């Protein structure tokens, strides 16, 4: 029997942005290796000044970019519970406690209302740092409540997706949110109110298969990964090589799944123009 010695601990990957906006003064772009200061990135909407790579950012940063001033946060009283007593590497109940303490968030979606160039907009935005931006029962309920408020006040709605998909720890309770949010968006459409969907890196799984793709206007950031299943699973299923750039925003735009790719620096004005267009 041979003996083997591990030379390195763990799998080495380029996942520097999993924390979203990383800590520290200097930040290296994972696309071109250009190093920027935090100040430079903030001034450039957290995009690389050399290659325009869009760093992953959290909901509060999106709110700062989109709204004229700090928005009013809604439905903050809602937080997930462990309905199934689910345990994987750790109990789901403990995972929630640890993640809430680490991120300062109650769940993976925050809802804010405010002005965008003096036009009122409701924005529901995901945080990837909260269990991969996964969709659970609280996310579905917050989206449903945001839609109800939009219909009551006659306001447009934007959902910003950044997610690994459904939250496995909630099993069917998570999957039910696909139907729930889709049905609520159907009510919003019947009320004649616009829904804008912005897909960012990554947008995958049950979120893509439901509300993320149901916008009156489907937008995406450049080079975002967007899809349902991962490319490896698809390749093994269809037994064929996948096209170059498969599941990027640019590929999906060409295939007709997206309406527009919008750079982050243009996001606020794009949303403002869309709101005015749908007011006519």
C-alpha positions as CSV (number, residue, x, y, z in Angstrom):
1,X,0.0,0.0,0.0
2,X,1.4,3.4,-0.9
3,X,1.4,6.4,1.4
4,X,0.5,9.9,0.2
5,X,1.2,13.2,1.8
6,X,-1.0,16.3,1.4
7,X,1.2,19.1,0.1
8,X,-1.5,21.8,0.5
9,X,-4.5,22.2,2.7
10,X,-7.8,22.4,0.9
11,X,-8.8,23.3,-2.6
12,X,-7.2,26.4,-4.0
13,X,-9.7,28.6,-5.9
14,X,-10.0,32.2,-6.9
15,X,-13.0,33.1,-4.7
16,X,-11.7,36.3,-3.2
17,X,-15.1,38.0,-3.7
18,X,-17.3,35.5,-1.9
19,X,-17.4,37.9,1.0
20,X,-18.7,40.5,-1.5
21,X,-17.0,43.9,-0.9
22,X,-13.7,42.6,0.7
23,X,-12.1,44.2,3.7
24,X,-8.9,46.1,3.5
25,X,-7.4,49.1,1.7
26,X,-6.3,47.4,-1.5
27,X,-8.3,45.1,-3.7
28,X,-7.0,43.0,-6.6
29,X,-9.3,42.4,-9.6
30,X,-9.8,38.7,-10.3
31,X,-10.1,39.4,-14.0
32,X,-7.0,41.5,-14.8
33,X,-5.1,41.5,-11.5
34,X,-5.2,45.3,-11.4
35,X,-4.9,46.6,-7.8
36,X,-7.2,49.5,-6.7
37,X,-7.7,51.3,-3.4
38,X,-11.1,51.1,-1.7
39,X,-11.6,54.8,-2.5
40,X,-11.0,54.3,-6.2
41,X,-13.4,51.4,-6.3
42,X,-16.1,53.3,-4.4
43,X,-15.7,56.2,-6.9
44,X,-16.0,53.8,-9.8
45,X,-19.1,52.0,-8.4
46,X,-17.0,49.0,-7.3
47,X,-15.9,48.3,-10.8
48,X,-12.3,47.8,-12.0
49,X,-11.0,50.9,-13.7
50,X,-8.9,48.8,-16.1
51,X,-11.2,46.0,-17.3
52,X,-14.6,47.1,-15.9
53,X,-15.0,43.9,-13.9
54,X,-18.0,44.3,-11.5
55,X,-17.0,43.3,-8.0
56,X,-19.7,41.6,-5.9
57,X,-21.4,44.1,-3.6
58,X,-24.1,43.9,-0.9
59,X,-27.6,45.3,-0.7
60,X,-26.6,48.4,1.2
61,X,-24.1,49.3,-1.5
62,X,-26.7,48.8,-4.2
63,X,-29.1,51.1,-2.2
64,X,-26.4,53.7,-2.0
65,X,-25.9,53.6,-5.8
66,X,-29.6,53.5,-6.8
67,X,-31.4,55.8,-4.3
68,X,-31.0,59.6,-4.0
69,X,-30.6,59.2,-0.3
70,X,-30.8,56.4,2.3
71,X,-34.0,54.4,1.7
72,X,-36.5,53.3,4.3
73,X,-36.0,49.6,5.0
74,X,-39.1,47.5,5.0
75,X,-40.2,44.2,6.7
76,X,-37.1,44.0,8.9
77,X,-39.1,42.2,11.5
78,X,-39.1,39.0,9.4
79,X,-36.4,36.4,10.0
80,X,-36.1,32.7,9.2
81,X,-36.7,29.8,11.6
82,X,-35.7,26.2,11.5
83,X,-39.0,24.5,10.7
84,X,-37.6,21.1,9.9
85,X,-34.8,20.7,12.5
86,X,-32.4,20.4,9.5
87,X,-28.8,19.4,10.1
88,X,-26.0,19.2,7.6
89,X,-22.5,20.2,8.6
90,X,-24.2,22.1,11.5
91,X,-27.8,22.6,12.6
92,X,-29.7,25.1,10.4
93,X,-30.8,27.0,13.6
94,X,-27.1,27.5,14.5
95,X,-26.2,28.4,11.0
96,X,-28.8,31.2,11.0
97,X,-27.5,32.5,14.3
98,X,-23.9,32.5,13.1
99,X,-24.7,34.1,9.8
100,X,-26.9,36.8,11.3
101,X,-24.1,37.7,13.8
102,X,-21.5,37.7,11.0
103,X,-23.4,39.7,8.5
104,X,-25.6,41.9,10.6
105,X,-28.5,40.8,8.4
106,X,-31.7,38.9,9.3
107,X,-32.0,37.1,6.0
108,X,-30.6,37.1,2.4
109,X,-33.0,39.8,1.1
110,X,-33.4,43.4,2.1
111,X,-36.3,45.6,0.9
112,X,-36.0,49.4,0.6
113,X,-38.2,52.2,-0.7
114,X,-36.9,55.6,-1.8
115,X,-36.4,58.0,-4.7
116,X,-34.4,57.4,-7.8
117,X,-33.9,60.8,-9.5
118,X,-37.1,61.9,-7.6
119,X,-39.1,58.8,-8.8
120,X,-40.3,56.4,-6.1
121,X,-39.1,52.8,-6.5
122,X,-39.3,49.7,-4.3
123,X,-36.1,47.7,-4.4
124,X,-35.7,44.1,-3.1
125,X,-32.0,43.2,-3.1
126,X,-30.2,39.9,-2.2
127,X,-27.0,39.5,-0.2
128,X,-24.8,36.6,-1.4
129,X,-22.9,36.7,1.9
130,X,-26.0,35.4,3.7
131,X,-26.0,31.6,2.9
132,X,-25.2,32.3,-0.7
133,X,-28.2,34.6,-1.2
134,X,-30.4,31.5,-1.0
135,X,-34.1,31.8,-1.4
136,X,-36.1,30.7,1.7
137,X,-39.5,31.3,3.0
138,X,-38.6,34.8,4.4
139,X,-37.3,35.9,1.0
140,X,-40.5,34.8,-0.6
141,X,-42.6,36.5,2.0
142,X,-40.6,39.8,1.7
143,X,-41.0,39.8,-2.1
144,X,-44.8,39.1,-1.7
145,X,-45.1,42.0,0.8
146,X,-43.1,44.3,-1.5
147,X,-45.5,43.5,-4.4
148,X,-48.5,44.1,-2.2
149,X,-47.1,47.5,-1.2
150,X,-46.3,48.3,-4.9
151,X,-49.9,47.5,-5.8
152,X,-51.3,49.5,-2.9
153,X,-49.2,52.6,-3.6
154,X,-48.9,52.2,-7.4
155,X,-45.1,52.1,-7.3
156,X,-42.7,50.2,-9.6
157,X,-40.6,47.3,-8.3
158,X,-37.0,46.2,-8.8
159,X,-35.6,42.9,-7.6
160,X,-31.8,42.5,-7.7
161,X,-30.8,38.9,-7.8
162,X,-27.5,37.5,-6.5
163,X,-28.0,33.9,-5.4
164,X,-27.0,30.3,-5.5
165,X,-30.7,29.3,-5.7
166,X,-33.2,27.7,-3.3
167,X,-32.2,27.2,0.4
168,X,-31.8,23.4,0.8
169,X,-32.2,23.7,4.6
170,X,-35.9,24.6,4.1
171,X,-36.6,21.9,1.6
172,X,-40.1,22.2,0.1
173,X,-40.8,25.4,2.0
174,X,-38.1,27.0,-0.1
175,X,-39.3,25.6,-3.4
176,X,-42.8,26.8,-2.7
177,X,-41.5,30.4,-3.0
178,X,-41.0,29.9,-6.7
179,X,-44.7,29.5,-7.3
180,X,-45.6,32.1,-4.6
181,X,-43.5,34.9,-6.0
182,X,-44.4,34.1,-9.6
183,X,-48.1,34.3,-8.7
184,X,-47.7,37.6,-6.9
185,X,-45.8,39.1,-9.9
186,X,-48.7,38.0,-12.1
187,X,-51.0,40.1,-9.9
188,X,-48.6,43.0,-10.2
189,X,-48.7,42.7,-14.0
190,X,-52.5,42.6,-14.0
191,X,-52.4,45.8,-11.9
192,X,-50.4,47.5,-14.8
193,X,-47.4,48.1,-12.6
194,X,-43.8,47.6,-13.9
195,X,-41.4,45.0,-12.5
196,X,-37.7,45.3,-13.3
197,X,-35.4,42.3,-12.7
198,X,-31.6,42.9,-12.4
199,X,-29.5,39.8,-12.5
200,X,-26.0,40.0,-11.1
201,X,-23.2,37.5,-10.6
202,X,-24.3,34.9,-9.8
203,X,-28.0,34.3,-10.5
204,X,-28.7,30.6,-10.5
205,X,-31.1,27.9,-9.4
206,X,-34.7,28.3,-8.4
207,X,-34.5,32.1,-8.4
208,X,-33.6,32.1,-12.1
209,X,-36.3,29.6,-12.8
210,X,-38.9,31.9,-11.2
211,X,-39.0,35.6,-10.5
212,X,-35.6,36.6,-11.8
213,X,-36.7,35.9,-15.4
214,X,-40.2,37.4,-15.2
215,X,-39.4,41.1,-15.4
216,X,-41.2,43.4,-17.8
217,X,-37.6,44.4,-18.4
218,X,-34.8,41.9,-17.7
219,X,-31.5,43.6,-17.0
220,X,-28.1,42.2,-16.1
221,X,-24.6,43.4,-15.1
222,X,-21.8,42.6,-17.5
223,X,-20.3,39.1,-17.5
224,X,-22.7,37.9,-14.8
225,X,-23.2,34.2,-14.4
226,X,-26.9,33.4,-15.0
227,X,-28.4,30.0,-15.3
228,X,-30.4,27.3,-13.6
229,X,-28.1,24.3,-13.4
230,X,-24.4,24.5,-13.5
231,X,-22.5,24.0,-16.8
232,X,-21.0,20.7,-15.7
233,X,-24.5,19.2,-14.9
234,X,-25.8,20.5,-18.2
235,X,-22.9,19.1,-20.2
236,X,-23.2,15.7,-18.5
237,X,-27.0,15.7,-19.2
238,X,-26.9,16.6,-22.9
239,X,-23.6,14.9,-23.6
240,X,-22.3,17.8,-25.6
241,X,-19.8,20.6,-25.3
242,X,-21.3,24.0,-24.3
243,X,-20.8,27.1,-26.4
244,X,-18.1,29.6,-25.4
245,X,-19.4,32.1,-22.9
246,X,-22.3,29.9,-22.0
247,X,-24.5,31.3,-19.1
248,X,-22.9,34.8,-19.3
249,X,-25.1,37.9,-19.6
250,X,-23.7,38.6,-23.0
251,X,-24.6,35.1,-24.2
252,X,-28.1,35.4,-22.8
253,X,-28.6,38.8,-24.3
254,X,-27.8,37.4,-27.7
255,X,-30.1,34.5,-27.1
256,X,-33.0,36.8,-26.2
257,X,-33.3,36.0,-22.5
258,X,-32.2,39.5,-21.5
259,X,-33.3,43.0,-22.7
260,X,-30.3,45.0,-21.7
261,X,-26.9,44.7,-20.1
262,X,-26.3,47.7,-17.9
263,X,-23.0,48.9,-16.4
264,X,-23.3,49.8,-12.7
265,X,-22.4,53.4,-13.3
266,X,-25.4,53.7,-15.6
267,X,-27.8,51.7,-13.4
268,X,-29.5,54.7,-11.6
269,X,-30.2,56.6,-14.8
270,X,-31.3,53.5,-16.6
271,X,-33.9,52.7,-13.9
272,X,-35.0,56.4,-13.8
273,X,-35.6,56.3,-17.5
274,X,-37.5,53.0,-17.3
275,X,-39.7,54.4,-14.5
276,X,-40.6,57.4,-16.6
277,X,-41.2,55.3,-19.7
278,X,-43.7,53.1,-17.9
279,X,-45.5,56.1,-16.4
280,X,-46.5,57.2,-19.9
